Amino acid sequence: MVRHTARITLGFVLVIIGLIGGLIPVFQGWVFGIPGLIILADYFPPIKRLLDWAKSRYGGKNYK
């Protein structure tokens, strides 16, 4: 249970850092945002659907 809470927290922190990075021109937010979304996709079905849509649209073949 603690491990799941830690992973969800890490995912949210990475997404928030990614959003902040999107607002700052010299900081690459996607480097943090995408891994955060991948972590959260294990726990939240809407995020999983979003990643599946992005994978099908942009042709990512190495995504599980």
N, CA and C atoms as a LAMMPS dump frame, in Angstrom:
ITEM: TIMESTEP
0
ITEM: NUMBER OF ATOMS
192
ITEM: BOX BOUNDS ff ff ff
-5.0000000000000000e+02 5.0000000000000000e+02
-5.0000000000000000e+02 5.0000000000000000e+02
-5.0000000000000000e+02 5.0000000000000000e+02
ITEM: ATOMS id mol type element x y z
1 1 1 N 0.822 -1.196 0
2 1 2 C 0 0 0
3 1 3 C 0.869 1.264 0
4 2 1 N 1.926 1.249 0.791
5 2 2 C 2.813 2.411 0.848
6 2 3 C 3.507 2.607 -0.491
7 3 1 N 3.851 1.49 -1.134
8 3 2 C 4.524 1.577 -2.44
9 3 3 C 3.615 2.225 -3.478
10 4 1 N 2.331 1.862 -3.47
11 4 2 C 1.389 2.456 -4.429
12 4 3 C 1.23 3.955 -4.165
13 5 1 N 1.128 4.322 -2.913
14 5 2 C 0.991 5.734 -2.557
15 5 3 C 2.228 6.518 -2.991
16 6 1 N 3.399 5.932 -2.785
17 6 2 C 4.637 6.603 -3.183
18 6 3 C 4.721 6.762 -4.698
19 7 1 N 4.308 5.736 -5.44
20 7 2 C 4.332 5.831 -6.909
21 7 3 C 3.342 6.859 -7.422
22 8 1 N 2.143 6.897 -6.848
23 8 2 C 1.149 7.879 -7.269
24 8 3 C 1.646 9.287 -6.952
25 9 1 N 2.221 9.465 -5.776
26 9 2 C 2.766 10.77 -5.398
27 9 3 C 3.885 11.18 -6.351
28 10 1 N 4.786 10.253 -6.652
29 10 2 C 5.871 10.538 -7.59
30 10 3 C 5.322 10.93 -8.962
31 11 1 N 4.299 10.214 -9.42
32 11 2 C 3.689 10.532 -10.707
33 11 3 C 3.12 11.937 -10.742
34 12 1 N 2.386 12.303 -9.686
35 12 2 C 1.819 13.65 -9.634
36 12 3 C 2.901 14.718 -9.555
37 13 1 N 3.952 14.457 -8.778
38 13 2 C 5.039 15.425 -8.667
39 13 3 C 5.705 15.627 -10.022
40 14 1 N 5.94 14.539 -10.751
41 14 2 C 6.565 14.655 -12.068
42 14 3 C 5.676 15.423 -13.049
43 15 1 N 4.38 15.169 -13.002
44 15 2 C 3.464 15.887 -13.893
45 15 3 C 3.447 17.379 -13.547
46 16 1 N 3.436 17.702 -12.268
47 16 2 C 3.436 19.109 -11.866
48 16 3 C 4.736 19.787 -12.3
49 17 1 N 5.866 19.105 -12.11
50 17 2 C 7.138 19.668 -12.572
51 17 3 C 7.1 19.85 -14.087
52 18 1 N 6.499 18.886 -14.796
53 18 2 C 6.374 19.006 -16.241
54 18 3 C 5.527 20.193 -16.657
55 19 1 N 4.436 20.441 -15.937
56 19 2 C 3.588 21.594 -16.251
57 19 3 C 4.319 22.903 -15.989
58 20 1 N 5.042 22.964 -14.89
59 20 2 C 5.831 24.166 -14.6
60 20 3 C 6.905 24.341 -15.67
61 21 1 N 7.513 23.229 -16.069
62 21 2 C 8.542 23.293 -17.107
63 21 3 C 8.003 23.753 -18.444
64 22 1 N 6.728 23.503 -18.697
65 22 2 C 6.128 23.985 -19.935
66 22 3 C 5.967 25.491 -19.967
67 23 1 N 5.95 26.105 -18.809
68 23 2 C 5.799 27.559 -18.729
69 23 3 C 7.132 28.299 -18.743
70 24 1 N 8.205 27.584 -18.408
71 24 2 C 9.531 28.204 -18.36
72 24 3 C 10.276 27.822 -19.635
73 25 1 N 10.667 28.784 -20.436
74 25 2 C 11.25 28.469 -21.748
75 25 3 C 12.552 27.668 -21.706
76 26 1 N 13.351 27.798 -20.683
77 26 2 C 14.644 27.115 -20.668
78 26 3 C 14.578 25.751 -19.997
79 27 1 N 13.412 25.341 -19.542
80 27 2 C 13.243 24.089 -18.81
81 27 3 C 12.381 23.141 -19.629
82 28 1 N 12.869 21.963 -19.899
83 28 2 C 12.135 20.984 -20.703
84 28 3 C 11.129 20.227 -19.828
85 29 1 N 9.873 20.624 -19.876
86 29 2 C 8.854 20.025 -19.026
87 29 3 C 8.46 18.626 -19.435
88 30 1 N 8.518 18.313 -20.717
89 30 2 C 8.084 17.001 -21.182
90 30 3 C 8.963 15.888 -20.636
91 31 1 N 10.213 16.198 -20.288
92 31 2 C 11.128 15.193 -19.746
93 31 3 C 10.589 14.654 -18.421
94 32 1 N 9.865 15.469 -17.678
95 32 2 C 9.284 15.048 -16.413
96 32 3 C 7.817 14.659 -16.561
97 33 1 N 7.092 15.343 -17.418
98 33 2 C 5.656 15.107 -17.552
99 33 3 C 5.306 13.752 -18.126
100 34 1 N 6.002 13.329 -19.149
101 34 2 C 5.683 12.047 -19.783
102 34 3 C 5.94 10.862 -18.845
103 35 1 N 7.088 10.788 -18.168
104 35 2 C 7.25 9.683 -17.206
105 35 3 C 6.214 9.728 -16.079
106 36 1 N 5.822 10.928 -15.66
107 36 2 C 4.779 11.04 -14.643
108 36 3 C 3.46 10.468 -15.12
109 37 1 N 3.105 10.756 -16.363
110 37 2 C 1.868 10.197 -16.92
111 37 3 C 1.945 8.68 -17.076
112 38 1 N 3.111 8.168 -17.447
113 38 2 C 3.278 6.718 -17.584
114 38 3 C 3.112 6.033 -16.232
115 39 1 N 3.65 6.632 -15.175
116 39 2 C 3.484 6.064 -13.834
117 39 3 C 2.018 6.107 -13.423
118 40 1 N 1.347 7.222 -13.648
119 40 2 C -0.047 7.366 -13.236
120 40 3 C -0.998 6.504 -14.067
121 41 1 N -0.596 6.127 -15.273
122 41 2 C -1.458 5.314 -16.132
123 41 3 C -1.737 3.944 -15.525
124 42 1 N -0.861 3.474 -14.646
125 42 2 C -1.091 2.191 -13.982
126 42 3 C -2.242 2.264 -12.986
127 43 1 N -2.596 3.456 -12.538
128 43 2 C -3.594 3.612 -11.484
129 43 3 C -4.859 4.349 -11.916
130 44 1 N -4.796 5.106 -13.005
131 44 2 C -5.926 5.926 -13.432
132 44 3 C -6.277 5.612 -14.886
133 45 1 N -7.433 4.962 -15.13
134 45 2 C -7.821 4.592 -16.502
135 45 3 C -7.904 5.748 -17.492
136 46 1 N -8.367 6.955 -17.115
137 46 2 C -8.394 8.034 -18.115
138 46 3 C -6.997 8.401 -18.621
139 47 1 N -6.016 8.346 -17.749
140 47 2 C -4.649 8.645 -18.179
141 47 3 C -4.14 7.531 -19.082
142 48 1 N -4.514 6.298 -18.786
143 48 2 C -4.145 5.16 -19.636
144 48 3 C -4.732 5.339 -21.032
145 49 1 N -5.992 5.761 -21.102
146 49 2 C -6.619 5.996 -22.408
147 49 3 C -5.92 7.122 -23.157
148 50 1 N -5.521 8.178 -22.453
149 50 2 C -4.803 9.281 -23.072
150 50 3 C -3.476 8.796 -23.663
151 51 1 N -2.745 7.999 -22.913
152 51 2 C -1.47 7.49 -23.418
153 51 3 C -1.671 6.516 -24.583
154 52 1 N -2.715 5.697 -24.515
155 52 2 C -3.005 4.796 -25.633
156 52 3 C -3.354 5.589 -26.893
157 53 1 N -4.113 6.67 -26.726
158 53 2 C -4.452 7.526 -27.867
159 53 3 C -3.185 8.147 -28.46
160 54 1 N -2.314 8.659 -27.602
161 54 2 C -1.072 9.283 -28.081
162 54 3 C -0.192 8.248 -28.775
163 55 1 N -0.152 7.038 -28.223
164 55 2 C 0.642 5.975 -28.833
165 55 3 C 0.11 5.633 -30.225
166 56 1 N -1.207 5.522 -30.354
167 56 2 C -1.771 5.178 -31.66
168 56 3 C -1.615 6.322 -32.658
169 57 1 N -1.68 7.533 -32.172
170 57 2 C -1.568 8.69 -33.064
171 57 3 C -0.145 8.921 -33.549
172 58 1 N 0.802 8.751 -32.655
173 58 2 C 2.185 9.068 -32.996
174 58 3 C 3.058 7.847 -33.211
175 59 1 N 2.494 6.653 -33.155
176 59 2 C 3.194 5.439 -33.562
177 59 3 C 4.257 4.922 -32.617
178 60 1 N 4.087 5.076 -31.328
179 60 2 C 5.056 4.529 -30.384
180 60 3 C 4.89 3.026 -30.252
181 61 1 N 5.866 2.271 -30.694
182 61 2 C 5.747 0.817 -30.692
183 61 3 C 6.349 0.177 -29.443
184 62 1 N 7.124 0.911 -28.643
185 62 2 C 7.784 0.341 -27.487
186 62 3 C 7.026 0.576 -26.193
187 63 1 N 5.814 1.086 -26.276
188 63 2 C 5.002 1.34 -25.09
189 63 3 C 4.211 0.087 -24.774
190 64 1 N 4.156 -0.313 -23.504
191 64 2 C 3.4 -1.531 -23.163
192 64 3 C 1.989 -1.239 -22.784
